[in-house]
Structure formats: structure tokens, C-alpha cells
Amino acid sequence: MERLSAPNDTASSQGGIFLALEEVLVLGALAALVALGLASEAPIFEPLYQSRLTFMTVVALCGYFAWEIYRHSTRRFFRFLRDWIPVVGLLGVYESLKHMHANRITVWLGIEPMDPLMIRLDEALFGKVLPLWIDHWDAEWFIGLMWFFYIEVYYLGPALILLYLYASAKRMAGFMRLRRGMVFGFLGGYVLYLLIPVAGPLYYMGEQFTHPIGTQPIIERHVFDLLRYNWDAFPSLHTAIPWLLTILAWRYLPRWARYTCVIASGGVTLSTVALRYHYGIDLVAAVLWTGAVYLIVIWMEKRNWNPGIALRFPWQRESHIQS
């Protein structure tokens, strides 16, 4: 039986706090973000209303917590915070680092943009850059649908899946599995962004598209005014994260939810190409990244390996001895 939350229970019973690996990673990333902001004299965190992924997750959590209060289950409040703070912290780190600091890191590393390499790889794999094959898919209704998948589905989907699993005690192991997968997938994927800077076809070779899409100005504002990071295409986390959560949650979902996740993930993946935001090789890399994170999570589960740090404060030890 899966017991991903067992270390927390054990540490609590011993009068301490156990921080699981994913919690340590998120806290470490938060600390690094604060240090980077202070060192560069830049704002440390992105305003919440501009951090779409974090903001929509917080909104979903507020709705769920209101439902818990309605059901008179406020005793779960502190456990609720403990379980969800790493998720919100992860998304906040991901978006704030991406929006406000990543350009500095990439420039400091001295790594040149790799779009020419991605173009050559696309040409070798697909004959030409993949989005050029569907350049003529420019119907207004279709682009609007793709934009819905790219923003609303991608940003709200993870929170809804996590909330669905969290709402059932029988699916708590699924929640912990997805939380771990999200931490590994987002933070590890972002390191790849920094090491392999790729802008994407819309901004590197946009003049080669002969059919302008109606939402192109919106995408341009979204990417360069709100996100403000120029090289966040390889691998496509828009592709990796939805599919990663789908396969990790598969065994815990009813049939209708499985179908919904597959359709949603497929729609988001198609949108990355239809909106000309990713090369085909970005999607290939996303599939490989999804598989790598999935195997790591499952490997840790099968060995019941829950690494982390046990924190025991002096007053907690004294209280435990007296009891």
C-alpha cells in the first residue's frame, strides 16, 4: 500500500516536523529566489494577479476551503495548509523566477540561444519546422479554441486534478504522487529552460508564417509583457505537465475523468504548435521529460523511499520526553 505521507505522520508523532524532498526543494528554491532578488536589487516575487498559474490555483483552493467550512470540517485547516503550501510555493517560484530573473541567469551563464539548432532538428524530423505544416490553420474559432486550451485549461487543470484527489481520503496517495511529480517536473524543467535557451518559432522566425493568426498580438503581449522571459520553449512544459499529471493520476481517476484529462492534455499540446509557440523538437523533449519524471516518481514509490529532512526543535523534544 502506498504511504507517501507516512514520514510526516512519523515525524509528528515524534514531536518534530518532517520535510519531504519536494518540500525541501520548494523551500530551497524560494530561498534562492529571495537571495537572487536581493543581489540583483529586483523585485523578488511577481504580483499574484500576474502569476496566472499561482493565482488560479489560489482561487481554486479558496473555493475548496469555503466548501470545507460549509461542511464544518475546519479541523482539517492546518493539514490543508501543510499539504498545499508546497504546491502554491512551487508555482510562485516557477512564475516569479521565470518572469523576473531568468533572463539575468541565462545571460550570466553566457549560453547563446539555440533556436537555429531546434530548426535544424525539426527539419530533420519533420521536413520543416512543425508549426509551418499547419500555418494555414488560422480560422478564428480554431485559434480561439487553441487559446482556451493554452491558457485556461493549462493553468486551471493541475489545480482541479489535485483538488479532486485531495477531496477523497482514499485518493490521498494520488495527491502526494502528483505533488511530487509537479515539483520535479516544474523545477527540473525550468533548469532545462535556463541551460537550453530557446525562444520558439513565433518570435524567432515569425516572418515565415504566411497566415497571421488573430490572437498573435495577445500571445506577444502575454509572453513578453507578462512573462518577460525570452527563452522558455525547450522542453514544452505546456506539453509535459498535463501529460505527466494525467499518467500519474490515471489509476485514481474514474473513466470520465481519464477521458477528460486525455482530451485536455491533447488540446494543450496541439495549442503549443497551432499558436506557433513551440518547435516539434520541444514536444519530443517534453515527452522524454514526462517519461523521466514519471519513472523517478514511480521508482521512489516502489521502494517506499521518502527522503527529506526531520526538524526537531528543543521545545518539541522536551515536550515529547515529558509525554
C-alpha positions, 0 to 999 in steps of 0.5 A: 500500500502506498504511504507517501505521507507516512514520514510526516505522520512519523515525524509528528508523532515524534514531536518534530516536523518532517520535510519531504524532498519536494518540500525541501526543494520548494523551500530551497528554491524560494530561498534562492529566489529571495537571495537572487532578488536581493543581489540583483536589487529586483523585485523578488516575487511577481504580483499574484494577479500576474502569476496566472498559474499561482493565482488560479490555483489560489482561487481554486483552493479558496473555493475548496476551503469555503466548501470545507467550512460549509461542511464544518470540517475546519479541523482539517485547516492546518493539514490543508495548509501543510499539504498545499503550501508546497504546491502554491510555493512551487508555482510562485517560484516557477512564475516569479523566477521565470518572469523576473530573473531568468533572463539575468541567469541565462545571460550570466551563464553566457549560453547563446540561444539555440533556436537555429539548432531546434530548426535544424532538428525539426527539419530533420524530423519533420521536413520543416519546422512543425508549426509551418505544416499547419500555418494555414490553420488560422480560422478564428474559432480554431485559434480561439479554441487553441487559446482556451486550451493554452491558457485556461485549461493549462493553468486551471487543470493541475489545480482541479486534478489535485483538488479532486484527489485531495477531496477523497481520503482514499485518493490521498496517495494520488495527491502526494504522487502528483505533488511530487511529480509537479515539483520535479517536473516544474523545477527540473524543467525550468533548469532545462529552460535556463541551460537550453535557451530557446525562444520558439518559432513565433518570435524567432522566425515569425516572418515565415508564417504566411497566415497571421493568426488573430490572437498573435498580438495577445500571445506577444503581449502575454509572453513578453509583457507578462512573462518577460522571459525570452527563452522558455520553449525547450522542453514544452512544459505546456506539453509535459505537465498535463501529460505527466499529471494525467499518467500519474493520476490515471489509476485514481481517476474514474473513466470520465475523468481519464477521458477528460484529462486525455482530451485536455492534455491533447488540446494543450499540446496541439495549442503549443504548435497551432499558436506557433509557440513551440518547435516539434523538437520541444514536444519530443523533449517534453515527452522524454521529460514526462517519461523521466519524471514519471519513472523517478516518481514511480521508482521512489514509490516502489521502494517506499523511499521518502527522503527529506529532512526531520526538524526537531526543535528543543521545545518539541523534544522536551515536550515529547520526553515529558509525554 
